[in-house]
């Protein structure tokens, strides 16, 4: 029987993609980039995405702060598209402020948290940035559901390192067998939970093939299935 439930945050409870696009659209509009000759949203987005992913992926090794990740990403994108790269700093600051105060949630997230809250202690394990994750949860009226938040940049630990999972289990004062972790990533969430000896529930809303290398304890396509699954145990 589980005595605590841990969740991944982005694309499990919070819709990261929708929040990012919303904040990006509004930041571009505020800085009037759409009025620049030759500016096209789809082109900007397609160039920005791989540049941003590279800086984000290298941020820990290179010790790059999130503000630098965004500044460099906007700078390189603007330069590649032939626009003034000096716009990058104010654009990055506006985007980050908007993103931290934007909360689009995954379908069923509010209901599942309302249902589980009070029945189980709840926690978050996230590879995101603490400033953003805490602010987005508060904006969405979801922060009060959680007893503990374990956020990578605050702890200096990143999934799938088992240490961040172990820290969460110890904070609840439970055995690993008494905790269930719910997440959408087989790479970060499943592997980290498996290394730590925590049962994993794979949230797979689009029905991606799992393959033989991964064997999650449970797999669900909607968050509502989680409460039904727990009720039947």
C-alpha positions in Angstrom: 0.0 0.0 0.0 1.4 3.4 -1.0 1.7 6.0 1.7 2.8 8.9 -0.4 2.5 10.0 -4.1 5.3 11.9 -5.9 4.7 13.6 -9.2 6.9 15.0 -12.0 5.7 18.5 -12.8 6.2 19.6 -16.5 4.0 17.7 -18.9 2.6 15.6 -16.1 0.7 18.1 -14.0 1.6 21.4 -15.8 1.4 21.8 -19.5 4.9 23.2 -20.2 4.5 23.5 -24.0 1.4 25.6 -23.8 2.9 27.8 -21.0 6.1 28.3 -23.0 4.2 29.2 -26.2 1.8 31.6 -24.4 4.7 33.4 -22.7 6.7 33.6 -25.9 3.8 35.0 -27.9 3.1 37.7 -25.3 6.8 38.6 -24.9 7.2 39.0 -28.7 4.1 41.1 -28.9 5.1 43.3 -26.0 8.5 44.0 -27.7 6.7 44.6 -31.1 8.8 42.1 -32.9 5.8 41.2 -35.1 6.1 44.7 -36.6 9.7 44.1 -37.8 9.9 43.5 -41.5 10.3 39.9 -42.3 9.5 38.6 -38.8 7.6 35.3 -38.9 6.5 33.5 -35.7 6.9 30.0 -37.1 10.4 30.7 -38.4 11.4 32.3 -35.1 10.1 29.4 -33.1 11.8 26.7 -35.3 15.1 28.5 -35.0 14.8 29.2 -31.3 13.8 25.7 -30.2 17.1 23.8 -31.0 19.3 26.7 -29.9 17.5 26.9 -26.6 17.6 23.2 -26.1 21.4 23.2 -26.5 22.0 25.9 -24.0 19.5 24.3 -21.6 21.2 20.9 -21.9 24.6 22.3 -21.3 23.6 24.7 -18.4 24.8 22.4 -15.6 28.1 21.5 -17.1 28.8 25.1 -18.2 27.3 26.6 -15.0 25.0 28.8 -17.0 22.2 30.5 -15.1 18.7 30.4 -16.6 18.9 34.1 -17.3 21.9 33.5 -19.5 20.3 30.4 -21.2 17.5 32.7 -22.3 19.6 35.7 -23.2 22.0 33.5 -25.3 19.1 31.7 -26.9 17.2 34.9 -27.9 20.5 36.5 -29.0 21.6 33.7 -31.3 18.1 33.3 -32.7 17.8 37.0 -33.5 21.2 37.1 -35.0 20.6 34.0 -37.2 17.4 35.6 -38.5 19.1 38.9 -39.3 17.6 41.0 -36.5 19.2 43.2 -33.9 20.6 40.8 -31.2 20.7 43.6 -28.6 16.9 43.0 -28.2 17.7 39.7 -26.6 18.2 40.9 -23.0 14.9 42.7 -22.5 13.1 40.0 -24.5 14.5 37.3 -22.3 13.6 39.2 -19.1 10.0 39.7 -20.3 9.6 36.2 -21.4 10.9 34.8 -18.0 8.6 37.0 -16.0 5.6 36.0 -18.1 6.5 32.3 -18.0 6.9 32.3 -14.3 3.4 33.7 -14.0 1.7 31.5 -16.5 0.1 28.2 -15.6 -1.6 25.9 -18.1 -2.4 22.6 -16.5 -2.7 19.1 -18.0 -6.2 17.8 -18.4 -7.4 16.3 -15.1 -4.6 17.6 -13.0 -6.7 19.7 -10.7 -9.2 16.9 -10.1 -6.6 14.3 -9.4 -4.8 16.5 -6.9 -8.1 17.5 -5.2 -9.0 13.8 -4.9 -5.6 12.6 -3.6 -5.0 15.6 -1.3 -5.7 14.5 2.3 -5.6 10.8 1.4 -1.8 10.8 0.7 1.1 13.1 1.4 2.0 14.6 -2.0 5.3 15.8 -3.4 7.0 17.0 -6.6 10.3 16.0 -8.1 11.2 18.3 -11.0 14.2 19.0 -13.1 12.9 22.6 -13.6 14.0 25.9 -12.1 12.7 26.5 -8.6 11.7 30.1 -9.2 9.5 29.2 -12.1 8.1 25.9 -10.7 7.0 27.4 -7.4 5.5 30.5 -9.1 3.6 28.5 -11.7 2.1 26.2 -9.0 1.0 29.3 -7.0 -0.4 31.0 -10.1 -2.4 27.8 -10.9 -3.7 27.6 -7.3 -2.0 24.2 -6.9 0.9 24.9 -4.5 -1.1 24.0 -1.4 -1.6 20.4 -2.4 2.1 19.5 -1.9 4.0 18.7 1.3 7.4 18.8 -0.3 8.9 20.1 -3.5 12.2 18.6 -4.7 13.5 20.9 -7.5 16.8 20.1 -9.2 18.4 23.6 -9.3 17.6 24.1 -5.6 19.0 20.7 -4.6 21.9 20.4 -7.0 20.5 17.0 -8.1 18.9 16.1 -11.4 16.8 13.2 -12.5 17.5 10.4 -13.2 20.1 10.6 -10.3 18.6 8.3 -7.7 19.8 10.7 -5.0 16.9 13.2 -5.6 14.4 10.3 -5.3 16.1 9.0 -2.2 15.9 12.5 -0.7 12.2 12.7 -1.4 11.5 9.3 0.2 13.6 10.2 3.3 11.7 13.5 3.7 8.5 11.7 4.0 10.0 9.2 6.5 8.9 6.2 4.4 10.4 3.1 2.8 10.9 3.2 -0.9 8.3 0.5 -1.4 5.7 2.8 0.2 6.1 5.6 -2.5 4.7 5.8 -6.0 6.2 8.2 -8.6 4.1 9.5 -11.5 5.8 11.0 -14.5 5.8 11.3 -18.3 9.5 10.6 -19.1 11.0 7.1 -19.4 14.4 8.6 -19.5 14.4 10.9 -16.4 11.4 9.6 -14.4 11.3 5.9 -15.0 15.0 5.3 -14.8 15.4 7.5 -11.7 12.5 5.8 -9.9 13.8 2.4 -10.9 17.3 3.2 -9.6 15.8 4.3 -6.3 13.5 1.3 -5.9 10.3 3.3 -6.2 7.3 2.0 -8.2 6.7 4.1 -11.3 3.5 5.1 -13.0 4.1 6.1 -16.6 1.7 8.9 -17.6 1.5 8.4 -21.4 -1.3 10.6 -22.7 -0.5 10.1 -26.4 0.0 6.3 -26.1 3.7 6.2 -27.1 5.1 2.7 -27.4 7.0 1.6 -24.3 9.2 -1.1 -25.6 10.9 -4.0 -23.9 13.6 -2.0 -22.2 11.2 -0.2 -19.9 8.7 -2.0 -17.6 6.9 0.6 -15.4 4.7 -0.8 -12.7 1.7 1.1 -14.1 0.9 3.0 -17.3 -2.0 5.4 -17.7 -3.2 7.7 -20.5 -5.3 10.0 -18.4 -4.7 11.3 -14.9 -8.2 10.2 -13.8 -6.9 6.6 -14.2 -4.5 7.2 -11.4 -7.2 7.6 -8.8 -9.1 4.6 -10.0 -5.9 2.5 -10.0 -5.1 3.6 -6.4 -8.7 2.8 -5.3 -8.4 -0.7 -6.6 -5.2 -1.5 -4.8 
